[in-house]
């Protein structure tokens, strides 16, 4: 669906879509916003009002949209708000039920090295994709140990490691286990050892927890 934001009716339809179809009404109450250090923040999908507030209070200069391009009103409104405020906006699509590909890990590393800070990265709920991106930010940009960075995938953010989203935990745990046996730099492991398809086959999710996350919480 496209929205003509130049018309009051189009802007209203985008706002309605954001709050009802994309569950934005919940995020107006709680946006799952956390400071990662070094000028980076993580959150759920922000509304135009929240973007303006973060721009004003936190000085946000860049937003990384981990959901990628979408037809939701929230996407159209977010891009328009960033354009209005002079905030750099980038689509950096990740997936919550699949380990990140080597290409997407390099994509994030490039963004972390080149974007203007302070910055905000977000997915829909701020739990899974924001969690793995936050972990990778701490590993690749802040130089934190991988075992420590796994804390970004935690139930306090709404993440479940026993559902299909647990493949993200499994990805990081696979490196930690390999590194314990054969010490290796994280990116060297990503480029020479990591096999995304093999890792997915090894991972097994708990069906009941996945049902809750997929059908009740409507995660992407």
Order of alpha helices (4+ residues) and beta strands (2+ residues): alpha-alpha-beta-beta-alpha-beta-alpha-beta-alpha-beta-alpha-alpha-alpha-alpha-alpha-alpha
